Amino acid sequence: MQVKLELKIVKSNNSTVLKGGQKEGQKEQKELTSRQLDIIHLLEETPSATMPQIAESLTITYRSVRRDIDYLQKIGIVSLFKNKCE
């Protein structure tokens, strides 16, 4: 059985995220990197893009894509869905 991973943008309305469970209005915030923003924009244009396709399109390594996707998932911007392929 094959599994297809589908990435989905949960929210992309701002490029600044709160750090470590902080409440809105607290000082310390972390901006997304330009590479993370590139991944978000690519997923907005091509939601079915795979991580190897993202890596190739942005000319970065698969490991970099995986690390950025993991981070974007952690902060709630991207969701990863597993769909069974028939």
VMD Tcl script that builds the backbone (N, CA, C; Angstrom):
set m [mol new atoms 258]
animate dup $m
set s [atomselect $m all]
$s set {name element resname resid chain x y z} {
  {N N MET 1 A 0.841 -1.174 0.000}
  {CA C MET 1 A 0.000 0.000 0.000}
  {C C MET 1 A 0.891 1.244 0.000}
  {N N GLN 2 A 0.536 2.199 -0.845}
  {CA C GLN 2 A 1.267 3.459 -0.913}
  {C C GLN 2 A 0.493 4.522 -0.140}
  {N N VAL 3 A 1.226 5.476 0.400}
  {CA C VAL 3 A 0.610 6.584 1.120}
  {C C VAL 3 A 1.036 7.872 0.445}
  {N N LYS 4 A 0.067 8.725 0.138}
  {CA C LYS 4 A 0.356 10.019 -0.465}
  {C C LYS 4 A 0.304 11.072 0.632}
  {N N LEU 5 A 1.333 11.883 0.726}
  {CA C LEU 5 A 1.350 12.964 1.694}
  {C C LEU 5 A 0.841 14.221 1.023}
  {N N GLU 6 A -0.119 14.868 1.644}
  {CA C GLU 6 A -0.664 16.095 1.088}
  {C C GLU 6 A -0.464 17.212 2.095}
  {N N LEU 7 A 0.156 18.290 1.648}
  {CA C LEU 7 A 0.393 19.438 2.502}
  {C C LEU 7 A -0.722 20.446 2.283}
  {N N LYS 8 A -1.199 21.030 3.331}
  {CA C LYS 8 A -2.292 21.986 3.215}
  {C C LYS 8 A -1.988 23.210 4.079}
  {N N ILE 9 A -2.162 24.387 3.496}
  {CA C ILE 9 A -1.964 25.631 4.234}
  {C C ILE 9 A -3.121 25.798 5.206}
  {N N VAL 10 A -2.815 25.980 6.468}
  {CA C VAL 10 A -3.843 26.222 7.466}
  {C C VAL 10 A -4.080 27.713 7.601}
  {N N LYS 11 A -3.008 28.472 7.679}
  {CA C LYS 11 A -3.107 29.933 7.705}
  {C C LYS 11 A -1.836 30.517 7.123}
  {N N SER 12 A -1.978 31.573 6.368}
  {CA C SER 12 A -0.790 32.209 5.793}
  {C C SER 12 A -0.942 33.720 5.762}
  {N N ASN 13 A -1.799 34.247 6.637}
  {CA C ASN 13 A -2.101 35.672 6.576}
  {C C ASN 13 A -1.049 36.571 7.209}
  {N N ASN 14 A -0.069 36.020 7.914}
  {CA C ASN 14 A 0.995 36.900 8.389}
  {C C ASN 14 A 2.308 36.156 8.437}
  {N N SER 15 A 3.390 36.905 8.368}
  {CA C SER 15 A 4.704 36.285 8.318}
  {C C SER 15 A 5.402 36.297 9.672}
  {N N THR 16 A 4.682 36.647 10.732}
  {CA C THR 16 A 5.255 36.668 12.068}
  {C C THR 16 A 4.466 35.711 12.942}
  {N N VAL 17 A 5.172 34.892 13.687}
  {CA C VAL 17 A 4.500 33.934 14.557}
  {C C VAL 17 A 4.945 34.156 15.996}
  {N N LEU 18 A 4.077 33.827 16.919}
  {CA C LEU 18 A 4.432 33.941 18.327}
  {C C LEU 18 A 5.364 32.798 18.695}
  {N N LYS 19 A 6.280 33.060 19.575}
  {CA C LYS 19 A 7.280 32.076 19.939}
  {C C LYS 19 A 6.886 31.384 21.241}
  {N N GLY 20 A 6.922 30.066 21.258}
  {CA C GLY 20 A 6.790 29.274 22.481}
  {C C GLY 20 A 5.566 29.531 23.328}
  {N N GLY 21 A 4.391 29.548 22.752}
  {CA C GLY 21 A 3.161 29.668 23.513}
  {C C GLY 21 A 2.889 31.044 24.104}
  {N N GLN 22 A 3.497 32.070 23.556}
  {CA C GLN 22 A 3.264 33.413 24.061}
  {C C GLN 22 A 1.888 33.901 23.660}
  {N N LYS 23 A 1.389 34.813 24.443}
  {CA C LYS 23 A 0.099 35.414 24.126}
  {C C LYS 23 A 0.297 36.603 23.198}
  {N N GLU 24 A -0.748 36.912 22.435}
  {CA C GLU 24 A -0.725 38.052 21.516}
  {C C GLU 24 A -0.321 39.314 22.291}
  {N N GLY 25 A 0.530 40.112 21.718}
  {CA C GLY 25 A 0.933 41.360 22.354}
  {C C GLY 25 A 2.247 41.268 23.102}
  {N N GLN 26 A 2.725 40.061 23.395}
  {CA C GLN 26 A 4.014 39.946 24.062}
  {C C GLN 26 A 5.124 40.256 23.067}
  {N N LYS 27 A 6.285 40.668 23.573}
  {CA C LYS 27 A 7.344 41.195 22.725}
  {C C LYS 27 A 7.990 40.180 21.781}
  {N N GLU 28 A 8.463 39.065 22.298}
  {CA C GLU 28 A 9.317 38.193 21.493}
  {C C GLU 28 A 8.523 37.441 20.426}
  {N N GLN 29 A 8.805 37.751 19.171}
  {CA C GLN 29 A 8.181 37.092 18.034}
  {C C GLN 29 A 9.276 36.653 17.089}
  {N N LYS 30 A 8.969 35.667 16.282}
  {CA C LYS 30 A 9.947 35.180 15.321}
  {C C LYS 30 A 9.340 35.266 13.932}
  {N N GLU 31 A 10.042 35.945 13.033}
  {CA C GLU 31 A 9.562 36.036 11.658}
  {C C GLU 31 A 9.924 34.767 10.913}
  {N N LEU 32 A 9.092 34.411 9.958}
  {CA C LEU 32 A 9.390 33.270 9.107}
  {C C LEU 32 A 10.547 33.631 8.181}
  {N N THR 33 A 11.352 32.646 7.842}
  {CA C THR 33 A 12.464 32.891 6.924}
  {C C THR 33 A 11.923 33.044 5.505}
  {N N SER 34 A 12.745 33.595 4.645}
  {CA C SER 34 A 12.318 33.756 3.249}
  {C C SER 34 A 12.083 32.390 2.603}
  {N N ARG 35 A 12.860 31.388 2.999}
  {CA C ARG 35 A 12.668 30.042 2.459}
  {C C ARG 35 A 11.331 29.452 2.909}
  {N N GLN 36 A 10.977 29.666 4.179}
  {CA C GLN 36 A 9.688 29.184 4.669}
  {C C GLN 36 A 8.542 29.885 3.943}
  {N N LEU 37 A 8.691 31.177 3.712}
  {CA C LEU 37 A 7.675 31.910 2.952}
  {C C LEU 37 A 7.586 31.408 1.517}
  {N N ASP 38 A 8.732 31.082 0.921}
  {CA C ASP 38 A 8.734 30.517 -0.435}
  {C C ASP 38 A 7.976 29.191 -0.471}
  {N N ILE 39 A 8.173 28.366 0.541}
  {CA C ILE 39 A 7.463 27.086 0.616}
  {C C ILE 39 A 5.962 27.320 0.731}
  {N N ILE 40 A 5.556 28.264 1.560}
  {CA C ILE 40 A 4.136 28.586 1.724}
  {C C ILE 40 A 3.547 29.062 0.398}
  {N N HIS 41 A 4.237 29.959 -0.282}
  {CA C HIS 41 A 3.732 30.473 -1.563}
  {C C HIS 41 A 3.639 29.362 -2.611}
  {N N LEU 42 A 4.640 28.487 -2.614}
  {CA C LEU 42 A 4.615 27.377 -3.560}
  {C C LEU 42 A 3.421 26.464 -3.267}
  {N N LEU 43 A 3.151 26.208 -1.994}
  {CA C LEU 43 A 2.018 25.351 -1.625}
  {C C LEU 43 A 0.677 26.026 -1.923}
  {N N GLU 44 A 0.641 27.338 -1.845}
  {CA C GLU 44 A -0.587 28.048 -2.206}
  {C C GLU 44 A -0.870 27.884 -3.696}
  {N N GLU 45 A 0.192 27.913 -4.507}
  {CA C GLU 45 A 0.040 27.767 -5.950}
  {C C GLU 45 A -0.182 26.314 -6.361}
  {N N THR 46 A 0.504 25.390 -5.679}
  {CA C THR 46 A 0.439 23.970 -6.018}
  {C C THR 46 A 0.262 23.153 -4.743}
  {N N PRO 47 A -0.973 23.057 -4.241}
  {CA C PRO 47 A -1.205 22.357 -2.968}
  {C C PRO 47 A -0.797 20.887 -2.974}
  {N N SER 48 A -0.749 20.261 -4.138}
  {CA C SER 48 A -0.403 18.842 -4.191}
  {C C SER 48 A 1.092 18.599 -4.377}
  {N N ALA 49 A 1.897 19.645 -4.265}
  {CA C ALA 49 A 3.352 19.495 -4.430}
  {C C ALA 49 A 3.915 18.584 -3.346}
  {N N THR 50 A 4.801 17.699 -3.756}
  {CA C THR 50 A 5.463 16.822 -2.802}
  {C C THR 50 A 6.722 17.503 -2.276}
  {N N MET 51 A 7.268 16.973 -1.186}
  {CA C MET 51 A 8.481 17.567 -0.634}
  {C C MET 51 A 9.654 17.484 -1.615}
  {N N PRO 52 A 9.840 16.363 -2.331}
  {CA C PRO 52 A 10.912 16.362 -3.339}
  {C C PRO 52 A 10.678 17.406 -4.438}
  {N N GLN 53 A 9.429 17.619 -4.838}
  {CA C GLN 53 A 9.128 18.635 -5.844}
  {C C GLN 53 A 9.416 20.030 -5.315}
  {N N ILE 54 A 9.088 20.267 -4.060}
  {CA C ILE 54 A 9.370 21.564 -3.433}
  {C C ILE 54 A 10.880 21.793 -3.408}
  {N N ALA 55 A 11.620 20.771 -3.000}
  {CA C ALA 55 A 13.084 20.877 -2.932}
  {C C ALA 55 A 13.664 21.204 -4.302}
  {N N GLU 56 A 13.184 20.510 -5.319}
  {CA C GLU 56 A 13.690 20.747 -6.672}
  {C C GLU 56 A 13.317 22.140 -7.168}
  {N N SER 57 A 12.087 22.540 -6.918}
  {CA C SER 57 A 11.609 23.837 -7.382}
  {C C SER 57 A 12.378 24.992 -6.740}
  {N N LEU 58 A 12.692 24.856 -5.464}
  {CA C LEU 58 A 13.381 25.923 -4.738}
  {C C LEU 58 A 14.901 25.728 -4.715}
  {N N THR 59 A 15.374 24.683 -5.367}
  {CA C THR 59 A 16.788 24.308 -5.395}
  {C C THR 59 A 17.403 24.271 -3.992}
  {N N ILE 60 A 16.740 23.526 -3.130}
  {CA C ILE 60 A 17.231 23.280 -1.774}
  {C C ILE 60 A 17.158 21.772 -1.525}
  {N N THR 61 A 17.732 21.328 -0.428}
  {CA C THR 61 A 17.737 19.899 -0.140}
  {C C THR 61 A 16.393 19.455 0.432}
  {N N TYR 62 A 16.118 18.155 0.265}
  {CA C TYR 62 A 14.910 17.563 0.839}
  {C C TYR 62 A 14.899 17.763 2.351}
  {N N ARG 63 A 16.067 17.614 2.966}
  {CA C ARG 63 A 16.176 17.761 4.427}
  {C C ARG 63 A 15.762 19.174 4.873}
  {N N SER 64 A 16.144 20.190 4.102}
  {CA C SER 64 A 15.755 21.569 4.425}
  {C C SER 64 A 14.246 21.738 4.322}
  {N N VAL 65 A 13.660 21.149 3.275}
  {CA C VAL 65 A 12.201 21.219 3.121}
  {C C VAL 65 A 11.531 20.530 4.299}
  {N N ARG 66 A 12.009 19.339 4.651}
  {CA C ARG 66 A 11.426 18.570 5.758}
  {C C ARG 66 A 11.487 19.384 7.061}
  {N N ARG 67 A 12.633 20.002 7.317}
  {CA C ARG 67 A 12.815 20.789 8.541}
  {C C ARG 67 A 11.856 21.989 8.562}
  {N N ASP 68 A 11.739 22.684 7.425}
  {CA C ASP 68 A 10.841 23.843 7.368}
  {C C ASP 68 A 9.377 23.424 7.461}
  {N N ILE 69 A 9.008 22.322 6.803}
  {CA C ILE 69 A 7.632 21.836 6.883}
  {C C ILE 69 A 7.314 21.425 8.320}
  {N N ASP 70 A 8.247 20.753 8.984}
  {CA C ASP 70 A 8.042 20.372 10.386}
  {C C ASP 70 A 7.788 21.603 11.250}
  {N N TYR 71 A 8.580 22.647 11.034}
  {CA C TYR 71 A 8.406 23.880 11.799}
  {C C TYR 71 A 7.057 24.540 11.485}
  {N N LEU 72 A 6.704 24.608 10.203}
  {CA C LEU 72 A 5.439 25.218 9.803}
  {C C LEU 72 A 4.243 24.428 10.355}
  {N N GLN 73 A 4.402 23.115 10.482}
  {CA C GLN 73 A 3.368 22.296 11.114}
  {C C GLN 73 A 3.273 22.622 12.599}
  {N N LYS 74 A 4.424 22.719 13.242}
  {CA C LYS 74 A 4.478 22.967 14.688}
  {C C LYS 74 A 3.776 24.272 15.068}
  {N N ILE 75 A 3.926 25.298 14.224}
  {CA C ILE 75 A 3.306 26.584 14.548}
  {C C ILE 75 A 1.908 26.723 13.947}
  {N N GLY 76 A 1.448 25.674 13.252}
  {CA C GLY 76 A 0.068 25.640 12.789}
  {C C GLY 76 A -0.228 26.303 11.458}
  {N N ILE 77 A 0.792 26.530 10.640}
  {CA C ILE 77 A 0.566 27.152 9.334}
  {C C ILE 77 A 0.277 26.104 8.264}
  {N N VAL 78 A 0.909 24.943 8.382}
  {CA C VAL 78 A 0.767 23.874 7.396}
  {C C VAL 78 A 0.312 22.601 8.102}
  {N N SER 79 A -0.561 21.847 7.458}
  {CA C SER 79 A -0.950 20.530 7.943}
  {C C SER 79 A -0.516 19.483 6.941}
  {N N LEU 80 A -0.152 18.326 7.437}
  {CA C LEU 80 A 0.266 17.226 6.586}
  {C C LEU 80 A -0.767 16.120 6.710}
  {N N PHE 81 A -1.344 15.732 5.585}
  {CA C PHE 81 A -2.364 14.694 5.565}
  {C C PHE 81 A -1.830 13.478 4.829}
  {N N LYS 82 A -2.126 12.300 5.346}
  {CA C LYS 82 A -1.744 11.059 4.673}
  {C C LYS 82 A -2.980 10.456 4.047}
  {N N ASN 83 A -2.935 10.257 2.744}
  {CA C ASN 83 A -4.028 9.641 2.008}
  {C C ASN 83 A -3.551 8.318 1.431}
  {N N LYS 84 A -4.332 7.284 1.598}
  {CA C LYS 84 A -3.965 5.985 1.035}
  {C C LYS 84 A -4.215 6.017 -0.470}
  {N N CYS 85 A -3.237 5.566 -1.221}
  {CA C CYS 85 A -3.367 5.463 -2.674}
  {C C CYS 85 A -3.834 4.058 -3.010}
  {N N GLU 86 A -4.704 3.952 -3.977}
  {CA C GLU 86 A -5.179 2.621 -4.360}
  {C C GLU 86 A -4.426 2.117 -5.543}
}
mol reanalyze $m
mol bondsrecalc $m
mol representation Tube
mol addrep $m
